[in-house]
């Protein structure tokens, strides 16, 4: 699967640390880190919504499809 997670890019644009985002979206650091590094196999819409709200962005800003 060629879904790229650009969470680290959006966090950098918003000058937000992993700790700060973790508190805002109520996710553990380890779960957020798994998502950030692209190792997650799935993401709940509620989690994606919370991340988008915290970072003031769209899902397409975080997730990207790249054809292999």
N, CA and C atoms as an extended XYZ file, in Angstrom:
204
Properties=species:S:1:pos:R:3:atomname:S:1:resname:S:1:resid:I:1 pbc="F F F"
N         0.850       -1.182        0.000 N   UNK     1
C         0.000        0.000        0.000 CA  UNK     1
C         0.890        1.238        0.000 C   UNK     1
N         0.499        2.215       -0.763 N   UNK     2
C         1.312        3.414       -0.914 CA  UNK     2
C         0.621        4.632       -0.323 C   UNK     2
N         0.197        4.509        0.911 N   UNK     3
C        -0.375        5.662        1.620 CA  UNK     3
C         0.747        6.269        2.455 C   UNK     3
N         1.040        7.518        2.220 N   UNK     4
C         2.090        8.227        2.935 CA  UNK     4
C         1.439        9.099        4.013 C   UNK     4
N         1.975        9.038        5.219 N   UNK     5
C         1.465        9.841        6.329 CA  UNK     5
C         2.379       11.048        6.502 C   UNK     5
N         1.817       12.226        6.311 N   UNK     6
C         2.572       13.480        6.416 CA  UNK     6
C         2.289       14.206        7.730 C   UNK     6
N         2.040       13.447        8.770 N   UNK     7
C         1.716       14.055       10.066 CA  UNK     7
C         2.871       14.908       10.574 C   UNK     7
N         4.102       14.429       10.422 N   UNK     8
C         5.260       15.188       10.890 CA  UNK     8
C         5.398       16.523       10.154 C   UNK     8
N         5.033       16.548        8.878 N   UNK     9
C         5.095       17.784        8.098 CA  UNK     9
C         4.085       18.800        8.633 C   UNK     9
N         2.854       18.340        8.877 N   UNK    10
C         1.827       19.252        9.394 CA  UNK    10
C         2.161       19.726       10.804 C   UNK    10
N         2.718       18.833       11.616 N   UNK    11
C         3.114       19.240       12.965 CA  UNK    11
C         4.202       20.311       12.903 C   UNK    11
N         5.143       20.158       11.989 N   UNK    12
C         6.215       21.152       11.836 CA  UNK    12
C         5.648       22.488       11.361 C   UNK    12
N         4.702       22.436       10.409 N   UNK    13
C         4.086       23.675        9.911 CA  UNK    13
C         3.339       24.412       11.015 C   UNK    13
N         2.742       23.658       11.930 N   UNK    14
C         1.972       24.260       13.022 CA  UNK    14
C         2.821       24.468       14.282 C   UNK    14
N         4.108       24.102       14.190 N   UNK    15
C         5.040       24.227       15.320 CA  UNK    15
C         4.481       23.543       16.568 C   UNK    15
N         4.026       22.290       16.383 N   UNK    16
C         3.423       21.530       17.469 CA  UNK    16
C         4.249       20.267       17.717 C   UNK    16
N         4.526       20.008       18.974 N   UNK    17
C         5.301       18.824       19.334 CA  UNK    17
C         4.386       17.605       19.418 C   UNK    17
N         4.999       16.443       19.409 N   UNK    18
C         4.252       15.199       19.536 CA  UNK    18
C         3.530       15.151       20.881 C   UNK    18
N         4.185       15.637       21.936 N   UNK    19
C         3.563       15.671       23.261 CA  UNK    19
C         2.323       16.551       23.272 C   UNK    19
N         2.431       17.717       22.669 N   UNK    20
C         1.303       18.654       22.636 CA  UNK    20
C         0.139       18.076       21.838 C   UNK    20
N         0.444       17.481       20.684 N   UNK    21
C        -0.610       16.890       19.864 CA  UNK    21
C        -1.251       15.716       20.591 C   UNK    21
N        -0.443       14.929       21.270 N   UNK    22
C        -0.943       13.782       22.034 CA  UNK    22
C        -1.965       14.220       23.066 C   UNK    22
N        -1.690       15.303       23.758 N   UNK    23
C        -2.619       15.821       24.764 CA  UNK    23
C        -3.900       16.342       24.119 C   UNK    23
N        -3.772       17.023       22.983 N   UNK    24
C        -4.940       17.621       22.330 CA  UNK    24
C        -5.886       16.579       21.750 C   UNK    24
N        -5.331       15.471       21.235 N   UNK    25
C        -6.178       14.471       20.590 CA  UNK    25
C        -6.454       13.271       21.497 C   UNK    25
N        -5.888       13.301       22.687 N   UNK    26
C        -6.108       12.247       23.680 CA  UNK    26
C        -5.683       10.868       23.157 C   UNK    26
N        -4.474       10.815       22.611 N   UNK    27
C        -3.860        9.562       22.173 CA  UNK    27
C        -2.536        9.400       22.898 C   UNK    27
N        -2.134        8.159       23.108 N   UNK    28
C        -0.839        7.934       23.745 CA  UNK    28
C         0.275        8.335       22.782 C   UNK    28
N         1.422        8.666       23.347 N   UNK    29
C         2.564        9.021       22.518 CA  UNK    29
C         2.957        7.879       21.593 C   UNK    29
N         2.898        6.661       22.107 N   UNK    30
C         3.299        5.515       21.286 CA  UNK    30
C         2.360        5.327       20.093 C   UNK    30
N         1.061        5.456       20.296 N   UNK    31
C         0.113        5.321       19.187 CA  UNK    31
C         0.277        6.442       18.168 C   UNK    31
N         0.499        7.644       18.650 N   UNK    32
C         0.704        8.774       17.747 CA  UNK    32
C         2.017        8.609       16.979 C   UNK    32
N         3.026        8.104       17.637 N   UNK    33
C         4.314        7.870       16.996 CA  UNK    33
C         4.203        6.814       15.896 C   UNK    33
N         3.440        5.760       16.150 N   UNK    34
C         3.217        4.719       15.141 CA  UNK    34
C         2.541        5.324       13.914 C   UNK    34
N         1.581        6.181       14.133 N   UNK    35
C         0.895        6.845       13.024 CA  UNK    35
C         1.855        7.785       12.292 C   UNK    35
N         2.612        8.548       13.046 N   UNK    36
C         3.525        9.534       12.476 CA  UNK    36
C         4.601        8.894       11.604 C   UNK    36
N         5.083        7.737       12.006 N   UNK    37
C         6.148        7.068       11.250 CA  UNK    37
C         5.616        6.245       10.086 C   UNK    37
N         4.302        6.204        9.921 N   UNK    38
C         3.716        5.479        8.805 CA  UNK    38
C         3.613        3.981        9.026 C   UNK    38
N         3.768        3.530       10.272 N   UNK    39
C         3.713        2.103       10.577 CA  UNK    39
C         2.310        1.623       10.946 C   UNK    39
N         1.373        2.547       11.030 N   UNK    40
C        -0.002        2.183       11.385 CA  UNK    40
C        -0.662        1.456       10.214 C   UNK    40
N        -1.467        0.473       10.539 N   UNK    41
C        -2.204       -0.281        9.514 CA  UNK    41
C        -3.574        0.329        9.258 C   UNK    41
N        -4.058        1.128       10.188 N   UNK    42
C        -5.375        1.741       10.062 CA  UNK    42
C        -5.430        2.979       10.953 C   UNK    42
N        -6.405        3.820       10.668 N   UNK    43
C        -6.648        4.985       11.517 CA  UNK    43
C        -8.159        5.184       11.592 C   UNK    43
N        -8.652        5.404       12.789 N   UNK    44
C       -10.082        5.646       12.971 CA  UNK    44
C       -10.425        7.047       12.479 C   UNK    44
N       -11.628        7.168       11.929 N   UNK    45
C       -12.081        8.489       11.481 CA  UNK    45
C       -12.132        9.470       12.653 C   UNK    45
N       -12.503        8.992       13.828 N   UNK    46
C       -12.560        9.890       14.984 CA  UNK    46
C       -11.169       10.407       15.345 C   UNK    46
N       -10.149        9.562       15.191 N   UNK    47
C        -8.770        9.983       15.448 CA  UNK    47
C        -8.327       10.980       14.391 C   UNK    47
N        -8.621       10.682       13.137 N   UNK    48
C        -8.266       11.581       12.043 CA  UNK    48
C        -8.953       12.935       12.218 C   UNK    48
N       -10.203       12.902       12.625 N   UNK    49
C       -10.947       14.141       12.868 CA  UNK    49
C       -10.297       14.963       13.974 C   UNK    49
N        -9.916       14.302       15.068 N   UNK    50
C        -9.290       15.005       16.195 CA  UNK    50
C        -7.947       15.611       15.791 C   UNK    50
N        -7.175       14.878       15.002 N   UNK    51
C        -5.886       15.385       14.538 CA  UNK    51
C        -6.089       16.592       13.622 C   UNK    51
N        -7.036       16.480       12.700 N   UNK    52
C        -7.318       17.593       11.793 CA  UNK    52
C        -7.789       18.828       12.552 C   UNK    52
N        -8.601       18.620       13.568 N   UNK    53
C        -9.083       19.743       14.383 CA  UNK    53
C        -7.919       20.397       15.126 C   UNK    53
N        -7.057       19.581       15.725 N   UNK    54
C        -5.927       20.107       16.501 CA  UNK    54
C        -4.923       20.839       15.613 C   UNK    54
N        -4.719       20.341       14.389 N   UNK    55
C        -3.736       20.944       13.487 CA  UNK    55
C        -4.364       21.926       12.494 C   UNK    55
N        -5.696       22.087       12.570 N   UNK    56
C        -6.407       22.986       11.669 CA  UNK    56
C        -6.056       22.684       10.212 C   UNK    56
N        -6.317       21.423        9.818 N   UNK    57
C        -5.994       20.995        8.460 CA  UNK    57
C        -7.048       20.023        7.946 C   UNK    57
N        -6.878       19.556        6.733 N   UNK    58
C        -7.768       18.601        6.092 CA  UNK    58
C        -7.121       17.216        6.109 C   UNK    58
N        -7.895       16.128        6.036 N   UNK    59
C        -7.319       14.786        5.994 CA  UNK    59
C        -6.299       14.617        4.872 C   UNK    59
N        -6.527       15.270        3.742 N   UNK    60
C        -5.592       15.194        2.626 CA  UNK    60
C        -4.251       15.858        2.901 C   UNK    60
N        -4.204       16.705        3.911 N   UNK    61
C        -2.933       17.307        4.323 CA  UNK    61
C        -2.074       16.302        5.073 C   UNK    61
N        -2.712       15.310        5.652 N   UNK    62
C        -2.021       14.314        6.475 CA  UNK    62
C        -1.776       13.026        5.708 C   UNK    62
N        -2.769       12.599        4.924 N   UNK    63
C        -2.666       11.335        4.198 CA  UNK    63
C        -2.516       11.615        2.703 C   UNK    63
N        -1.622       10.863        2.065 N   UNK    64
C        -1.354       11.045        0.651 CA  UNK    64
C        -1.213        9.679       -0.015 C   UNK    64
N        -1.812        9.529       -1.181 N   UNK    65
C        -1.684        8.283       -1.940 CA  UNK    65
C        -0.636        8.467       -3.023 C   UNK    65
N         0.336        7.548       -3.043 N   UNK    66
C         1.377        7.563       -4.064 CA  UNK    66
C         1.356        6.212       -4.751 C   UNK    66
N         1.165        6.229       -6.049 N   UNK    67
C         1.100        4.980       -6.805 CA  UNK    67
C         2.477        4.305       -6.816 C   UNK    67
N         2.465        3.005       -6.581 N   UNK    68
C         3.732        2.268       -6.534 CA  UNK    68
C         4.215        1.905       -7.913 C   UNK    68
